[in-house]
Amino acid sequence: MTARPRPRCAACDRSLPKGRYRLCVAGCGARLCRKPHIPHCTDLHAGQCPNFEPLEAT
């Protein structure tokens, strides 16, 4: 029996342990790791996310 491959982080491509990830806050469904490395994957993914809309400076 072959094990299913683990999902990988959309930003840094690290393997994600079962249930140890967060989804993209913009709603694209990308899985992002919660590892404490710098820069955080939530910040990195913002530049790649198709749903990300930057705040306009006023």
PDB file of N, CA, C and O in Angstrom:
ATOM      1  N   MET A   1       0.842  -1.172   0.000  1.00  0.00           N
ATOM      2  CA  MET A   1       0.000   0.000   0.000  1.00  0.00           C
ATOM      3  C   MET A   1       0.892   1.241   0.000  1.00  0.00           C
ATOM      4  O   MET A   1       1.838   1.339   0.781  1.00  0.00           O
ATOM      5  N   THR A   2       0.581   2.170  -0.873  1.00  0.00           N
ATOM      6  CA  THR A   2       1.384   3.383  -1.010  1.00  0.00           C
ATOM      7  C   THR A   2       0.740   4.521  -0.232  1.00  0.00           C
ATOM      8  O   THR A   2      -0.470   4.734  -0.307  1.00  0.00           O
ATOM      9  N   ALA A   3       1.555   5.241   0.506  1.00  0.00           N
ATOM     10  CA  ALA A   3       1.049   6.383   1.280  1.00  0.00           C
ATOM     11  C   ALA A   3       0.777   7.555   0.342  1.00  0.00           C
ATOM     12  O   ALA A   3       1.465   7.751  -0.660  1.00  0.00           O
ATOM     13  N   ARG A   4      -0.248   8.328   0.700  1.00  0.00           N
ATOM     14  CA  ARG A   4      -0.528   9.529  -0.078  1.00  0.00           C
ATOM     15  C   ARG A   4       0.535  10.574   0.217  1.00  0.00           C
ATOM     16  O   ARG A   4       0.989  10.694   1.355  1.00  0.00           O
ATOM     17  N   PRO A   5       0.937  11.330  -0.797  1.00  0.00           N
ATOM     18  CA  PRO A   5       1.921  12.392  -0.535  1.00  0.00           C
ATOM     19  C   PRO A   5       1.302  13.499   0.312  1.00  0.00           C
ATOM     20  O   PRO A   5       0.123  13.822   0.173  1.00  0.00           O
ATOM     21  N   ARG A   6       2.112  14.065   1.181  1.00  0.00           N
ATOM     22  CA  ARG A   6       1.644  15.166   2.016  1.00  0.00           C
ATOM     23  C   ARG A   6       1.466  16.412   1.162  1.00  0.00           C
ATOM     24  O   ARG A   6       2.191  16.616   0.188  1.00  0.00           O
ATOM     25  N   PRO A   7       0.507  17.238   1.528  1.00  0.00           N
ATOM     26  CA  PRO A   7       0.396  18.519   0.810  1.00  0.00           C
ATOM     27  C   PRO A   7       1.622  19.376   1.102  1.00  0.00           C
ATOM     28  O   PRO A   7       2.296  19.180   2.113  1.00  0.00           O
ATOM     29  N   ARG A   8       1.907  20.321   0.219  1.00  0.00           N
ATOM     30  CA  ARG A   8       3.080  21.169   0.372  1.00  0.00           C
ATOM     31  C   ARG A   8       2.646  22.626   0.486  1.00  0.00           C
ATOM     32  O   ARG A   8       1.607  23.022  -0.043  1.00  0.00           O
ATOM     33  N   CYS A   9       3.446  23.404   1.174  1.00  0.00           N
ATOM     34  CA  CYS A   9       3.177  24.828   1.363  1.00  0.00           C
ATOM     35  C   CYS A   9       3.229  25.531   0.003  1.00  0.00           C
ATOM     36  O   CYS A   9       4.149  25.303  -0.782  1.00  0.00           O
ATOM     37  N   ALA A  10       2.243  26.381  -0.271  1.00  0.00           N
ATOM     38  CA  ALA A  10       2.181  27.094  -1.545  1.00  0.00           C
ATOM     39  C   ALA A  10       3.274  28.154  -1.678  1.00  0.00           C
ATOM     40  O   ALA A  10       3.596  28.565  -2.792  1.00  0.00           O
ATOM     41  N   ALA A  11       3.846  28.601  -0.567  1.00  0.00           N
ATOM     42  CA  ALA A  11       4.859  29.660  -0.618  1.00  0.00           C
ATOM     43  C   ALA A  11       6.285  29.118  -0.575  1.00  0.00           C
ATOM     44  O   ALA A  11       7.121  29.527  -1.381  1.00  0.00           O
ATOM     45  N   CYS A  12       6.578  28.198   0.360  1.00  0.00           N
ATOM     46  CA  CYS A  12       7.968  27.743   0.530  1.00  0.00           C
ATOM     47  C   CYS A  12       8.193  26.294   0.102  1.00  0.00           C
ATOM     48  O   CYS A  12       9.331  25.824   0.116  1.00  0.00           O
ATOM     49  N   ASP A  13       7.143  25.583  -0.274  1.00  0.00           N
ATOM     50  CA  ASP A  13       7.207  24.214  -0.788  1.00  0.00           C
ATOM     51  C   ASP A  13       7.675  23.186   0.239  1.00  0.00           C
ATOM     52  O   ASP A  13       8.162  22.123  -0.144  1.00  0.00           O
ATOM     53  N   ARG A  14       7.540  23.474   1.525  1.00  0.00           N
ATOM     54  CA  ARG A  14       7.835  22.474   2.554  1.00  0.00           C
ATOM     55  C   ARG A  14       6.645  21.544   2.704  1.00  0.00           C
ATOM     56  O   ARG A  14       5.506  21.943   2.463  1.00  0.00           O
ATOM     57  N   SER A  15       6.906  20.295   3.105  1.00  0.00           N
ATOM     58  CA  SER A  15       5.787  19.376   3.313  1.00  0.00           C
ATOM     59  C   SER A  15       5.028  19.785   4.577  1.00  0.00           C
ATOM     60  O   SER A  15       5.618  20.248   5.553  1.00  0.00           O
ATOM     61  N   LEU A  16       3.718  19.604   4.534  1.00  0.00           N
ATOM     62  CA  LEU A  16       2.855  20.020   5.635  1.00  0.00           C
ATOM     63  C   LEU A  16       2.358  18.801   6.397  1.00  0.00           C
ATOM     64  O   LEU A  16       1.707  17.940   5.806  1.00  0.00           O
ATOM     65  N   PRO A  17       2.646  18.701   7.694  1.00  0.00           N
ATOM     66  CA  PRO A  17       2.088  17.616   8.496  1.00  0.00           C
ATOM     67  C   PRO A  17       0.564  17.731   8.539  1.00  0.00           C
ATOM     68  O   PRO A  17       0.008  18.816   8.369  1.00  0.00           O
ATOM     69  N   LYS A  18      -0.087  16.626   8.763  1.00  0.00           N
ATOM     70  CA  LYS A  18      -1.544  16.595   8.751  1.00  0.00           C
ATOM     71  C   LYS A  18      -2.129  17.597   9.757  1.00  0.00           C
ATOM     72  O   LYS A  18      -1.833  17.531  10.950  1.00  0.00           O
ATOM     73  N   GLY A  19      -2.949  18.510   9.270  1.00  0.00           N
ATOM     74  CA  GLY A  19      -3.622  19.482  10.111  1.00  0.00           C
ATOM     75  C   GLY A  19      -2.761  20.620  10.618  1.00  0.00           C
ATOM     76  O   GLY A  19      -3.241  21.441  11.399  1.00  0.00           O
ATOM     77  N   ARG A  20      -1.497  20.700  10.198  1.00  0.00           N
ATOM     78  CA  ARG A  20      -0.591  21.738  10.701  1.00  0.00           C
ATOM     79  C   ARG A  20      -0.323  22.800   9.632  1.00  0.00           C
ATOM     80  O   ARG A  20       0.828  23.074   9.292  1.00  0.00           O
ATOM     81  N   TYR A  21      -1.381  23.385   9.118  1.00  0.00           N
ATOM     82  CA  TYR A  21      -1.236  24.436   8.118  1.00  0.00           C
ATOM     83  C   TYR A  21      -2.367  25.435   8.299  1.00  0.00           C
ATOM     84  O   TYR A  21      -3.321  25.178   9.034  1.00  0.00           O
ATOM     85  N   ARG A  22      -2.259  26.566   7.634  1.00  0.00           N
ATOM     86  CA  ARG A  22      -3.359  27.533   7.627  1.00  0.00           C
ATOM     87  C   ARG A  22      -3.687  27.821   6.165  1.00  0.00           C
ATOM     88  O   ARG A  22      -2.827  27.747   5.287  1.00  0.00           O
ATOM     89  N   LEU A  23      -4.941  28.148   5.932  1.00  0.00           N
ATOM     90  CA  LEU A  23      -5.377  28.460   4.580  1.00  0.00           C
ATOM     91  C   LEU A  23      -5.149  29.938   4.286  1.00  0.00           C
ATOM     92  O   LEU A  23      -5.072  30.759   5.200  1.00  0.00           O
ATOM     93  N   CYS A  24      -5.043  30.260   3.024  1.00  0.00           N
ATOM     94  CA  CYS A  24      -4.855  31.644   2.593  1.00  0.00           C
ATOM     95  C   CYS A  24      -6.026  32.492   3.074  1.00  0.00           C
ATOM     96  O   CYS A  24      -7.182  32.098   2.917  1.00  0.00           O
ATOM     97  N   VAL A  25      -5.738  33.644   3.655  1.00  0.00           N
ATOM     98  CA  VAL A  25      -6.787  34.510   4.190  1.00  0.00           C
ATOM     99  C   VAL A  25      -7.573  35.222   3.090  1.00  0.00           C
ATOM    100  O   VAL A  25      -8.668  35.724   3.345  1.00  0.00           O
ATOM    101  N   ALA A  26      -7.035  35.273   1.877  1.00  0.00           N
ATOM    102  CA  ALA A  26      -7.744  35.920   0.773  1.00  0.00           C
ATOM    103  C   ALA A  26      -8.766  34.986   0.133  1.00  0.00           C
ATOM    104  O   ALA A  26      -9.539  35.413  -0.725  1.00  0.00           O
ATOM    105  N   GLY A  27      -8.780  33.723   0.537  1.00  0.00           N
ATOM    106  CA  GLY A  27      -9.804  32.795   0.061  1.00  0.00           C
ATOM    107  C   GLY A  27      -9.464  31.991  -1.171  1.00  0.00           C
ATOM    108  O   GLY A  27     -10.365  31.417  -1.782  1.00  0.00           O
ATOM    109  N   CYS A  28      -8.199  31.922  -1.566  1.00  0.00           N
ATOM    110  CA  CYS A  28      -7.866  31.138  -2.752  1.00  0.00           C
ATOM    111  C   CYS A  28      -7.738  29.650  -2.430  1.00  0.00           C
ATOM    112  O   CYS A  28      -7.705  28.827  -3.345  1.00  0.00           O
ATOM    113  N   GLY A  29      -7.667  29.288  -1.141  1.00  0.00           N
ATOM    114  CA  GLY A  29      -7.592  27.887  -0.745  1.00  0.00           C
ATOM    115  C   GLY A  29      -6.190  27.327  -0.641  1.00  0.00           C
ATOM    116  O   GLY A  29      -6.025  26.138  -0.370  1.00  0.00           O
ATOM    117  N   ALA A  30      -5.178  28.147  -0.848  1.00  0.00           N
ATOM    118  CA  ALA A  30      -3.805  27.674  -0.756  1.00  0.00           C
ATOM    119  C   ALA A  30      -3.462  27.298   0.684  1.00  0.00           C
ATOM    120  O   ALA A  30      -3.856  27.989   1.624  1.00  0.00           O
ATOM    121  N   ARG A  31      -2.728  26.203   0.849  1.00  0.00           N
ATOM    122  CA  ARG A  31      -2.283  25.777   2.176  1.00  0.00           C
ATOM    123  C   ARG A  31      -0.906  26.370   2.444  1.00  0.00           C
ATOM    124  O   ARG A  31       0.004  26.251   1.625  1.00  0.00           O
ATOM    125  N   LEU A  32      -0.767  27.006   3.598  1.00  0.00           N
ATOM    126  CA  LEU A  32       0.481  27.668   3.973  1.00  0.00           C
ATOM    127  C   LEU A  32       0.971  27.110   5.298  1.00  0.00           C
ATOM    128  O   LEU A  32       0.178  26.859   6.205  1.00  0.00           O
ATOM    129  N   CYS A  33       2.298  26.915   5.409  1.00  0.00           N
ATOM    130  CA  CYS A  33       2.834  26.345   6.644  1.00  0.00           C
ATOM    131  C   CYS A  33       2.831  27.375   7.767  1.00  0.00           C
ATOM    132  O   CYS A  33       2.757  28.581   7.533  1.00  0.00           O
ATOM    133  N   ARG A  34       2.913  26.868   8.985  1.00  0.00           N
ATOM    134  CA  ARG A  34       2.935  27.728  10.170  1.00  0.00           C
ATOM    135  C   ARG A  34       4.316  27.722  10.817  1.00  0.00           C
ATOM    136  O   ARG A  34       4.439  28.042  11.999  1.00  0.00           O
ATOM    137  N   LYS A  35       5.342  27.369  10.075  1.00  0.00           N
ATOM    138  CA  LYS A  35       6.702  27.347  10.611  1.00  0.00           C
ATOM    139  C   LYS A  35       7.146  28.773  10.943  1.00  0.00           C
ATOM    140  O   LYS A  35       6.731  29.724  10.281  1.00  0.00           O
ATOM    141  N   PRO A  36       7.988  28.920  11.967  1.00  0.00           N
ATOM    142  CA  PRO A  36       8.409  30.265  12.383  1.00  0.00           C
ATOM    143  C   PRO A  36       9.613  30.814  11.615  1.00  0.00           C
ATOM    144  O   PRO A  36      10.474  31.461  12.211  1.00  0.00           O
ATOM    145  N   HIS A  37       9.688  30.573  10.322  1.00  0.00           N
ATOM    146  CA  HIS A  37      10.817  31.109   9.563  1.00  0.00           C
ATOM    147  C   HIS A  37      10.460  32.492   9.013  1.00  0.00           C
ATOM    148  O   HIS A  37       9.287  32.852   8.915  1.00  0.00           O
ATOM    149  N   ILE A  38      11.475  33.244   8.663  1.00  0.00           N
ATOM    150  CA  ILE A  38      11.292  34.617   8.185  1.00  0.00           C
ATOM    151  C   ILE A  38      11.687  34.658   6.711  1.00  0.00           C
ATOM    152  O   ILE A  38      12.746  34.124   6.382  1.00  0.00           O
ATOM    153  N   PRO A  39      10.933  35.238   5.822  1.00  0.00           N
ATOM    154  CA  PRO A  39       9.621  35.846   5.999  1.00  0.00           C
ATOM    155  C   PRO A  39       8.539  34.778   6.127  1.00  0.00           C
ATOM    156  O   PRO A  39       8.699  33.656   5.645  1.00  0.00           O
ATOM    157  N   HIS A  40       7.449  35.135   6.772  1.00  0.00           N
ATOM    158  CA  HIS A  40       6.357  34.180   6.969  1.00  0.00           C
ATOM    159  C   HIS A  40       5.699  33.857   5.629  1.00  0.00           C
ATOM    160  O   HIS A  40       5.645  34.693   4.727  1.00  0.00           O
ATOM    161  N   CYS A  41       5.205  32.634   5.523  1.00  0.00           N
ATOM    162  CA  CYS A  41       4.591  32.195   4.269  1.00  0.00           C
ATOM    163  C   CYS A  41       3.325  32.965   3.931  1.00  0.00           C
ATOM    164  O   CYS A  41       2.990  33.118   2.756  1.00  0.00           O
ATOM    165  N   THR A  42       2.615  33.451   4.946  1.00  0.00           N
ATOM    166  CA  THR A  42       1.425  34.257   4.658  1.00  0.00           C
ATOM    167  C   THR A  42       1.825  35.548   3.947  1.00  0.00           C
ATOM    168  O   THR A  42       1.093  36.027   3.080  1.00  0.00           O
ATOM    169  N   ASP A  43       2.972  36.112   4.303  1.00  0.00           N
ATOM    170  CA  ASP A  43       3.460  37.325   3.644  1.00  0.00           C
ATOM    171  C   ASP A  43       3.971  37.022   2.232  1.00  0.00           C
ATOM    172  O   ASP A  43       3.715  37.783   1.299  1.00  0.00           O
ATOM    173  N   LEU A  44       4.688  35.918   2.082  1.00  0.00           N
ATOM    174  CA  LEU A  44       5.210  35.542   0.770  1.00  0.00           C
ATOM    175  C   LEU A  44       4.082  35.236  -0.209  1.00  0.00           C
ATOM    176  O   LEU A  44       4.148  35.629  -1.374  1.00  0.00           O
ATOM    177  N   HIS A  45       3.070  34.553   0.246  1.00  0.00           N
ATOM    178  CA  HIS A  45       1.987  34.130  -0.636  1.00  0.00           C
ATOM    179  C   HIS A  45       1.144  35.300  -1.132  1.00  0.00           C
ATOM    180  O   HIS A  45       0.492  35.187  -2.170  1.00  0.00           O
ATOM    181  N   ALA A  46       1.144  36.404  -0.421  1.00  0.00           N
ATOM    182  CA  ALA A  46       0.343  37.563  -0.833  1.00  0.00           C
ATOM    183  C   ALA A  46       0.723  38.033  -2.230  1.00  0.00           C
ATOM    184  O   ALA A  46      -0.144  38.477  -2.982  1.00  0.00           O
ATOM    185  N   GLY A  47       1.981  37.946  -2.589  1.00  0.00           N
ATOM    186  CA  GLY A  47       2.419  38.347  -3.925  1.00  0.00           C
ATOM    187  C   GLY A  47       2.035  37.355  -5.002  1.00  0.00           C
ATOM    188  O   GLY A  47       2.033  37.707  -6.182  1.00  0.00           O
ATOM    189  N   GLN A  48       1.705  36.111  -4.632  1.00  0.00           N
ATOM    190  CA  GLN A  48       1.369  35.069  -5.598  1.00  0.00           C
ATOM    191  C   GLN A  48      -0.133  34.833  -5.701  1.00  0.00           C
ATOM    192  O   GLN A  48      -0.600  34.244  -6.676  1.00  0.00           O
ATOM    193  N   CYS A  49      -0.888  35.282  -4.717  1.00  0.00           N
ATOM    194  CA  CYS A  49      -2.304  34.957  -4.609  1.00  0.00           C
ATOM    195  C   CYS A  49      -3.139  35.702  -5.651  1.00  0.00           C
ATOM    196  O   CYS A  49      -3.021  36.921  -5.777  1.00  0.00           O
ATOM    197  N   PRO A  50      -3.983  34.982  -6.401  1.00  0.00           N
ATOM    198  CA  PRO A  50      -4.821  35.658  -7.397  1.00  0.00           C
ATOM    199  C   PRO A  50      -5.950  36.491  -6.763  1.00  0.00           C
ATOM    200  O   PRO A  50      -6.499  37.377  -7.418  1.00  0.00           O
ATOM    201  N   ASN A  51      -6.297  36.218  -5.510  1.00  0.00           N
ATOM    202  CA  ASN A  51      -7.383  36.947  -4.852  1.00  0.00           C
ATOM    203  C   ASN A  51      -6.902  38.127  -4.017  1.00  0.00           C
ATOM    204  O   ASN A  51      -7.727  38.861  -3.473  1.00  0.00           O
ATOM    205  N   PHE A  52      -5.604  38.329  -3.901  1.00  0.00           N
ATOM    206  CA  PHE A  52      -5.057  39.374  -3.044  1.00  0.00           C
ATOM    207  C   PHE A  52      -5.290  40.741  -3.646  1.00  0.00           C
ATOM    208  O   PHE A  52      -4.966  40.975  -4.810  1.00  0.00           O
ATOM    209  N   GLU A  53      -5.855  41.652  -2.854  1.00  0.00           N
ATOM    210  CA  GLU A  53      -6.066  43.033  -3.276  1.00  0.00           C
ATOM    211  C   GLU A  53      -5.383  43.937  -2.260  1.00  0.00           C
ATOM    212  O   GLU A  53      -5.846  44.055  -1.126  1.00  0.00           O
ATOM    213  N   PRO A  54      -4.285  44.578  -2.656  1.00  0.00           N
ATOM    214  CA  PRO A  54      -3.571  45.448  -1.713  1.00  0.00           C
ATOM    215  C   PRO A  54      -4.423  46.646  -1.300  1.00  0.00           C
ATOM    216  O   PRO A  54      -5.254  47.134  -2.067  1.00  0.00           O
ATOM    217  N   LEU A  55      -4.198  47.101  -0.082  1.00  0.00           N
ATOM    218  CA  LEU A  55      -4.905  48.295   0.403  1.00  0.00           C
ATOM    219  C   LEU A  55      -4.363  49.522  -0.317  1.00  0.00           C
ATOM    220  O   LEU A  55      -3.159  49.657  -0.531  1.00  0.00           O
ATOM    221  N   GLU A  56      -5.267  50.400  -0.682  1.00  0.00           N
ATOM    222  CA  GLU A  56      -4.829  51.619  -1.365  1.00  0.00           C
ATOM    223  C   GLU A  56      -4.416  52.660  -0.340  1.00  0.00           C
ATOM    224  O   GLU A  56      -5.103  52.864   0.661  1.00  0.00           O
ATOM    225  N   ALA A  57      -3.302  53.313  -0.590  1.00  0.00           N
ATOM    226  CA  ALA A  57      -2.817  54.370   0.299  1.00  0.00           C
ATOM    227  C   ALA A  57      -3.658  55.627   0.085  1.00  0.00           C
ATOM    228  O   ALA A  57      -3.921  56.031  -1.048  1.00  0.00           O
ATOM    229  N   THR A  58      -4.065  56.226   1.177  1.00  0.00           N
ATOM    230  CA  THR A  58      -4.872  57.447   1.052  1.00  0.00           C
ATOM    231  C   THR A  58      -4.123  58.646   1.559  1.00  0.00           C
ATOM    232  O   THR A  58      -4.648  59.759   1.531  1.00  0.00           O
TER     233      THR A  58
END
